[in-house]
Amino acid sequence: MNDAHWLPIIFVGLTGLAVVVYAILDGYDLGVGILLPMDSPAEPHRDTMIASIGPFWDANETWLVLAIGLILIAFPAAHSVILTNLYLPVAVMLIGLIMRGVAFDFRAKAAIDHKLAWDRCFKFGSLLTTFSQGYMLGMYVMGFQTHWMSQLFAILSAFGVTAAYSYIGGAWLIMKTEGALQEKAVRWTRNSGRATFAGVIAVSVVNPLVNPGVFNRWFDFPLVMFVLLIPALCFFAFIFNDILLARLPKAKDRHCWLPFVMVIGIFVLCFSALAFSFFPDIVPGQMTIWEAASAPKSLMFILWGAIVVIPVILMYTALSYKIFHGKATELHYH
């Protein structure tokens, strides 16, 4: 096995890792933004919810930058195809991210009468970001086709991703909050989980129907005996989490962390299923990782940088979560 073969495999694995970690980490803080209650009496709850993501949300987006950077440098041909087809939803996503960043800072500095407006801006920016990411995922899965079925699938994917981010955001709040807000978070998480489950089922049915190659891959005997463990485990994780949420919160806040861990497991299983469906294509039906990859010498040079940078990001992320573990407290701005 030569460098031209195994280096693209390593880089698509690193890109997949960055995408999954981004979906989990930035997913929960986007979900918190989506779940912000907009009624005036809920202002203390909004403050606590923002405080729960305050130390983390900006750094979580590092993984998005890393994923895009890896695609740009390691798979420039794929980056060109993807960005050419998705430039408009990417622009919408960036607008949503900018709205979130501005609202997060200005909500603490604005007059009391304007604070709700900035919270609405944060919520709308979160929704804009998640809908655009879900739409991009749907168009990617459909190979960037433009007929009405592809558009419909992309819209379905947009709602599914928004529900999934709400699901993990609610689970985060269960772990980080107490009292009445935690009880609300349990209800939000349970409802979002059921919506996410419905979305996963819908996408799992539609995707093999519109992509015959995906259907053949999943149901090829005898491989089918093993790969169907992925949707089976995902199904049981959804059911177990729903039963668990029906029993929360518990005395002494027992098991408050478990829903978040279960949702992480669901995310990993769903992304594993997506990777299995399309590997080795990096642009479904158009381009494999070897066709899109940079020259082996370039990849080897980049690999040494990745060996240094990615562990540093992982250590920094782990350290920040260790420092700010525990329940959310009042958010202070300096």
C-alpha positions in Angstrom: 0.0 0.0 0.0 1.7 3.2 -1.2 1.4 6.8 0.2 -1.1 7.8 -2.5 -3.5 5.2 -1.2 -3.3 5.4 2.6 -2.8 9.1 3.1 -6.2 10.1 1.7 -7.8 7.5 4.0 -6.1 9.1 7.0 -7.2 12.6 6.0 -10.8 11.6 5.3 -10.8 10.0 8.8 -9.4 13.2 10.3 -12.0 15.2 8.4 -14.8 12.9 9.6 -13.5 13.2 13.2 -13.6 17.0 13.0 -17.2 17.0 11.5 -18.5 14.6 14.3 -16.9 16.5 17.1 -18.2 19.8 15.6 -21.7 18.4 15.4 -21.6 17.3 19.0 -19.9 20.3 20.6 -21.3 23.2 18.5 -24.5 21.1 18.1 -25.4 21.5 21.8 -24.7 25.2 21.9 -26.7 25.7 18.7 -29.5 23.6 20.3 -29.4 25.8 23.4 -29.9 28.8 21.2 -32.8 27.2 19.4 -34.5 26.3 22.8 -34.2 29.8 24.3 -37.7 30.7 25.6 -38.8 34.1 24.4 -41.5 35.1 26.9 -40.5 37.9 29.2 -40.8 36.0 32.6 -38.2 33.5 31.2 -35.4 36.0 31.2 -33.6 34.4 34.2 -33.8 31.0 32.4 -32.3 32.6 29.2 -29.4 34.0 31.3 -28.7 30.6 32.8 -29.0 28.9 29.4 -26.5 31.3 27.9 -24.3 30.9 30.9 -24.2 27.1 30.4 -22.5 27.5 27.0 -20.6 30.8 27.7 -17.2 29.3 28.3 -17.4 26.9 25.3 -19.5 28.0 22.4 -16.9 30.1 20.6 -14.1 27.4 20.8 -16.6 24.7 19.7 -16.6 26.3 16.2 -12.8 25.6 15.9 -13.8 22.1 14.7 -15.8 23.6 11.8 -12.8 25.6 10.8 -10.6 22.5 11.1 -13.0 20.4 9.0 -13.2 23.0 6.2 -9.5 23.5 6.3 -8.7 19.8 6.0 -11.1 19.5 3.0 -9.5 22.6 1.3 -5.9 21.4 1.8 -6.2 17.6 1.5 -9.1 17.4 -1.0 -9.1 20.6 -3.1 -11.0 19.2 -6.0 -13.8 18.1 -3.6 -13.7 21.4 -1.8 -14.3 23.2 -5.2 -17.3 21.0 -6.1 -18.9 21.3 -2.7 -18.5 25.0 -2.3 -19.5 25.7 -5.8 -22.8 23.9 -5.2 -23.4 25.2 -1.6 -22.1 28.8 -1.7 -25.6 30.2 -1.0 -26.4 28.0 2.1 -22.8 28.5 3.3 -23.4 32.3 3.1 -26.6 31.9 5.0 -24.8 29.8 7.7 -22.2 32.5 8.1 -24.8 35.1 8.5 -26.4 33.0 11.3 -23.0 32.5 13.0 -22.3 36.2 12.9 -25.8 37.0 14.3 -25.1 34.6 17.2 -21.7 36.1 17.9 -23.0 39.7 17.9 -26.1 38.9 20.0 -24.0 37.0 22.6 -21.9 40.0 23.3 -24.5 42.7 22.9 -27.1 41.1 25.1 -25.0 41.9 28.1 -24.2 45.5 27.1 -27.6 46.6 25.7 -30.2 48.4 27.7 -32.7 46.2 29.6 -35.4 47.0 27.1 -33.3 45.7 24.2 -32.0 42.6 25.9 -34.9 40.5 24.6 -34.3 41.7 21.1 -30.7 40.4 21.2 -31.9 37.1 22.7 -34.3 36.8 19.7 -31.3 37.5 17.4 -29.3 34.8 19.1 -32.2 32.3 18.7 -32.9 33.3 15.0 -29.1 33.1 14.2 -29.1 29.6 15.8 -32.1 28.5 13.7 -30.6 30.0 10.5 -27.3 28.1 11.1 -28.9 24.8 11.8 -31.4 24.9 8.9 -28.6 25.8 6.5 -26.3 23.0 7.8 -29.2 20.5 7.5 -30.0 21.7 4.0 -26.3 21.4 3.0 -26.2 17.9 4.4 -29.3 16.9 2.4 -27.9 18.3 -0.8 -24.6 16.6 -0.2 -26.3 13.2 0.3 -28.3 13.8 -2.9 -25.0 14.5 -4.9 -26.0 18.1 -5.4 -28.8 17.3 -7.8 -31.2 20.1 -8.3 -34.5 18.4 -9.1 -37.5 18.8 -6.8 -36.9 15.4 -5.0 -33.5 16.6 -4.0 -34.8 19.9 -2.7 -37.5 18.1 -0.7 -35.0 15.8 0.8 -32.7 18.7 1.7 -35.6 20.5 3.4 -36.4 17.3 5.3 -32.7 17.1 6.3 -32.8 20.7 7.5 -35.6 20.0 9.9 -34.0 16.8 11.0 -30.7 18.5 11.8 -32.5 21.3 13.7 -34.3 18.7 15.8 -31.1 16.8 16.4 -29.3 19.9 17.6 -32.3 20.8 19.9 -32.1 17.2 21.2 -28.4 17.4 22.2 -28.9 21.0 23.4 -31.7 19.9 25.7 -29.6 17.1 27.0 -26.8 19.5 27.8 -29.2 21.7 29.8 -30.3 18.7 31.8 -26.7 18.1 32.8 -25.8 21.8 33.4 -29.0 23.2 35.1 -31.2 22.7 38.1 -34.8 23.2 39.3 -37.5 24.5 37.1 -35.2 25.0 34.1 -34.0 21.5 34.3 -37.6 20.2 34.3 -38.3 22.3 31.2 -35.1 20.9 29.6 -36.3 17.4 30.2 -39.5 18.1 28.3 -37.7 19.9 25.5 -35.2 17.0 25.2 -37.9 14.3 25.1 -39.9 16.2 22.4 -36.8 17.0 20.4 -35.7 13.3 20.7 -38.9 12.1 19.3 -38.8 14.6 16.4 -35.1 13.5 15.8 -36.1 9.8 15.8 -38.8 10.5 13.2 -36.3 12.4 11.1 -33.7 9.6 11.3 -36.4 7.1 10.2 -37.5 9.3 7.3 -34.0 9.9 6.1 -33.1 6.2 6.5 -36.1 5.2 4.3 -35.7 7.9 1.7 -31.9 7.8 1.2 -31.7 4.1 0.0 -34.7 4.7 -2.3 -33.2 7.6 -4.1 -29.6 6.2 -4.0 -29.6 2.6 -5.3 -25.9 2.3 -4.5 -26.6 3.0 -0.9 -29.4 0.4 -0.8 -27.1 -2.3 -2.4 -24.3 -1.5 0.1 -26.5 -1.8 3.2 -28.3 -4.9 2.1 -25.5 -6.9 0.5 -25.4 -10.3 2.1 -23.6 -11.4 4.3 -22.4 -7.8 5.2 -26.0 -6.9 6.1 -25.8 -9.2 9.2 -23.2 -6.8 10.7 -23.9 -3.4 9.4 -27.6 -3.5 10.5 -26.2 -3.4 14.0 -25.7 0.4 13.5 -29.4 1.2 13.0 -30.4 -1.4 15.6 -28.2 0.2 18.3 -29.4 3.7 17.3 -33.0 2.6 17.7 -32.4 1.2 21.1 -30.5 4.3 22.2 -33.5 6.5 21.2 -35.9 4.2 23.1 -33.7 3.9 26.2 -33.2 7.7 26.3 -36.9 8.4 26.0 -37.6 6.0 28.9 -34.8 7.6 31.0 -36.1 11.1 30.3 -39.5 10.1 31.6 -37.9 9.4 35.0 -35.8 12.6 35.2 -35.0 14.6 37.2 -34.1 12.2 40.0 -33.2 12.8 43.6 -29.7 14.2 44.1 -29.6 14.9 40.4 -28.6 11.3 39.6 -28.1 10.3 36.0 -28.4 13.9 34.8 -25.4 13.3 32.5 -26.7 10.1 30.9 -29.0 11.7 28.3 -26.2 13.8 26.9 -23.9 10.7 26.7 -26.7 8.8 24.9 -27.3 11.6 22.4 -23.5 11.6 21.7 -23.8 7.9 21.0 -26.7 8.5 18.6 -24.8 11.2 16.8 -21.7 8.9 16.4 -23.9 6.0 15.1 -25.7 8.3 12.6 -22.4 9.7 11.2 -21.0 6.1 11.1 -24.0 5.1 9.0 -23.5 8.1 6.7 -19.8 7.3 6.3 -20.5 3.6 5.5 -23.1 4.7 2.9 -20.7 6.7 0.8 -17.1 5.7 1.5 -14.8 6.0 -0.5 -16.7 8.8 -2.3 -16.0 12.2 -0.9 -18.6 13.7 -3.3 -21.4 11.1 -3.6 -21.5 9.6 -7.0 -19.0 12.0 -8.4 -15.5 11.7 -6.8 -13.6 9.4 -4.6 -11.1 10.4 -1.9 -8.2 9.3 -4.2 -9.5 11.3 -7.1 -9.9 14.5 -5.0 -6.7 14.2 -2.9 -3.7 16.5 -3.1 -0.3 15.1 -4.1 1.1 12.5 -1.7 4.1 14.8 -0.8 1.7 17.6 0.0 -0.4 15.3 2.2 2.6 14.0 4.0 3.7 17.5 4.8 0.2 18.4 6.0 0.0 15.3 8.1 2.9 16.4 10.3 1.1 19.6 11.0 -2.1 17.7 11.8 -0.2 15.4 14.2 0.7 18.6 16.2 -2.4 20.7 15.8 -5.2 18.2 16.4 -3.9 16.8 19.8 -3.4 20.4 21.0 -7.0 21.2 20.1 -8.2 18.1 21.9 -6.2 18.9 25.0 -7.4 22.5 25.1 -11.0 21.3 24.6 -10.6 18.7 27.4 -9.0 21.3 29.7 -11.7 23.9 29.2 -14.5 21.3 30.0 -12.6 20.2 33.1 -12.2 23.8 34.3 -15.8 24.7 33.7 -17.5 21.4 34.7 -20.5 21.4 37.0 -23.7 23.4 37.0 -24.0 26.6 35.1 -23.6 29.8 37.2 -24.3 33.4 36.5 -22.5 34.6 33.3 -20.2 37.5 33.8 -18.8 39.8 31.1 -15.6 41.7 31.4 
